[in-house]
Amino acid sequence: MTNLPHTKNLELDISNGWLTIWLNRPNSRNALTNDMIEDFNNVFNSIRDDRSVRGITFRGKEGVFCAGADLKAIKSIFDGKSKKEDVIRFSIAAGNFFESINTLPQVTIMVIEGAAMAGGLGLACCGDFIITHTDTRFSLTETMIGLTPAQISPFVIQRLGFVKGKQLMLTAAQINGEEALNIGLADFAGNTESELDDLEQKIKNQVLKCAPGAVAETKRLISLITDIPREEFVSKAGESFAERVLSDEGREGIASFLEKRKPGFVV
């Protein structure tokens, strides 16, 4: 049984092994605050090692995904009297939050409606899949207000590539969901909420056919590809494969294939 924490700024819904996290600050266009990030971190801590949670969908309440950081909250915290070190700590905490989503062992789906601006776009880029409404507005607006997309830049580059990511960060250009699909920012696009739900369900159905431990290990292995030398990766990949072959999931998966039956981990 998955024990989810109480959250003030998120609405949590778990069904059939899938957790949906709703950003729930619609009056502020679901902008990120320290309290919301703390809620997220508490949720991640509760489910990171829970293989009964097969995937996670991120959505925004009342038709808006996320407008980025809550600038009113930031202004009230850093009123000109703060030291540089305080701002650095604040930024690092935000960076750790984005990385925690990027490294979740479960499959993550971002369903984007309304707007994904600045840090909201960065949040989207941390997901494994992005589904967008064709009318959604996307923009990295930081340079328009004298800031930099500092902590989200690695995840934007990870999804879009160096050239296109750089162009969006430097110009703060606004694009819609259809354009986001065309440049690879989004993976799928729909024109109605029901179409978005159908696209999400197709991904979920496929993920639920896969062994959760194998999915988690595959995500971990993929993260090593660009971080370590090729020779070291080959060795670690060998260890990973051996562990999976000898795991309960691996034994069950191979047996089910040979016996022409559905493996026990399929939901």
N, C-alpha and C positions, 0 to 999 in steps of 0.2 A: 504494500500500500504506500503510495507516494504521499509524503507529508509536505504540503506547500505552506510557506510562511504567510502570515497576514501582511498585506501590502496596502498602502494608502493611495498610491499613485498609479497602480496597475490593477487590472482586472484579470484574474486567472481562470482558465477553463480547461480542464483535462478530461479527455474522452477517448476511449479505445487506444490508449497508449500515446496520445498526442496532446501536447500542451499548447494552448493558445494564450499568448500574453498580449493583452490590450493595453496600450498606453492610454491612460485615463485622466488626462488633464485637458479636456476639450476647450475649456474657457481660455486656455493659453495655447491653443493649437498643438496640444500635446508636446510642448517644449520640455527639454530635459532640464532637470534641477538636480542638486546634490541628493535630495530626498528620493527622487525617482531612481537615480543611479544606485542608491543604497538598497532600494526595493529590488531592483534588478539583481544586484549582487547577492542578496539574500535568497532569491529564487534560484539563481545559478548554483549557489552553494548547496542547495537542497536537492538538486536534480542531476548535477554533473556526473555523479557516480551511479546514478539510478538507471539501469538498462531497461527498466519497464517503461521509461519515457523514451519513446522511439524518435520523436521529432518535436520541433518547436516552431510555431508560427508567431510572427510579430505583426501586430496590426494597430492602427490608431482609431480611437473612438470618434464617432460622429463625422466620419468621412475625411479625416485628415490624419496622415501618418505622423509626421513630426516636423515642427518648424525649426529644429535645431536647439541650441542652448537658449535658456530663458535669460535674455539680456537684462531684464529688469532685476532678476535675482542676482545676476553677476554684478550689476552696478551697485546694488545694495551691499554686497559683500566687499567689493573692491571700490571704495569711494574716494580713491586718491590718496588715502593714508596708508594703504597696505604696502608692505615691502615686496620687492621683486620675488623673493623666495616664497612668499605666500602664494603669489600667482603661479609660480612654477609648480608648486605642490598641487594646486587646483588643476592645472593642465595635465600633470602626470596622472592624477587620479582618473581624469576623463580618458586618457590614453589607455590606462589599464582596463577600464570598463569596455572600450571598444575591442581590445584584444581578448577579453574574456568571452565575448560573443564569437569572435573569429575562431576561437579555439574550443568552443563547445564540442563535445564528442557526439552529440545528437545532430541530425540533419536539421538545418534551419531554413525557414522560408520567410521572406519579407513580402507582405501583401501591401502594396502602396496605393493609397487613394489621396486625392486632394492636393497634398504638397509634401515634398521631402526636401527641405532646404538646409543648407549648411551642415551642421552636425546630424540632422535628420537624414540627409543623403549619405553621410558617412556611416551612420547606423545601418542603412540599407545595404551598403557595400560590404558589411561584415557578414552578411548572410550567404548561404550556399546557393539559394535560388531567390530571384526577385521576380515577382508578378506585379504588374502595374496596370492601373486603369489608363486608358489612352489619353485622358484629359489631365492626368497628374502633372503638376509643375515641379520640375527639378532645377535646383541651382546651388552652386557653391558661392554663397554671397559674402564670404568673409572679407575679401579685399574691397568690397564696396563700402565697408564701414571701418576700414583701416586695420583689419585683423588678418591673420593667416589661418588657413585650414590645417593647422599644425598637426594635431594628433590624428586626424582622419585621413591625412594625405597618403599614408601607406596602403590603406584599405581601398581608397579611390584608385590608386595606381594598380593595385592588385587586381581590381575588377576591370578597369578600362584600358590598362596599358599606359606606358609613360607619356606618349605624345598626346593622346586625347584627354587623359586625366590632367595633364599640365595645362592644356588649353582651357578646360572648364574652370580650373582653379585660378588661372591668371585673368580671365575675362569676366567671371561671375555670370556667364551667359545662362539664360533660362531656356530649358527645353521641355517639351511635353512627353507624355508616356510613349507615344508612337516614335518620336525621335530617340528616346532612351532605348527602345527596343532595337532600333536600327544601328545604334553605335555600340550595342552590347552592354549597356548599363542595366537593362532589364532582359530577362530571359523569355518572358511571356507577357502578352498584353491582352486585355479584354475591355469591352465597352460597357459592361454592366456589372453590378455586384455579383449576380448569379454566375456570370462568366468567370469572374475572378475566383469564386468558390469552386467552380468546376475544375479550373486549372490547378488550384491548390489540391483538390481531392485526387487528381491524377498523380501528382507527385507523391502524396501521402500513400496512395495505394501501392505504388511501386516500392517506396521505402519500407513499407510494412511487410513486403515479401523478403526482405533482407535480414540477416542476422545482426542484432544490435551491437554485439561485441565486435563483429567484423567491421561494421560501419565505423565504430569509434576508433578502432585500430587503423583503418584506412585513412581516416581524417588525420590522425596523428602522423602516420607515415608520409602523407602528402606534404605536411607542414615542414618535413625535414628536407625535402628535395632541394630547395634553394639555400638551405642553411649550412649544409655540411658538404665536404668534398665527395666526389662520385664514389671513390673507393670505400669510404666510410659508409656511404648510403647503401651500397651493395651488401655490405656486411650486416647492417641493421635491418635491411629488407629481408635478408635470409633468416635472421632471428625472428622477425615478425611473422614470416610465412610459416616457419616451423612451429611457433607457438599456436598459430591458428589451426594448423593441421591437427595438432594434438589436443586442442581445446574441445570441450563438450559440443560447442556449436559446429566446429569443423567436422568432428566425427559424425554428428547427426546430419549435417549437410551432405557429406559424401555418401553416407548410408542411404539417405532418402533419394539421392540421384540414382544410385545403383539399383535401388528397390522400386524406382519409378513411383514415388509417393511424395506428398508435400511434407517438407521438414516441419518439425514441431515449433520452430520459432516464428513461422508465418502467422500473422494476425488475420 
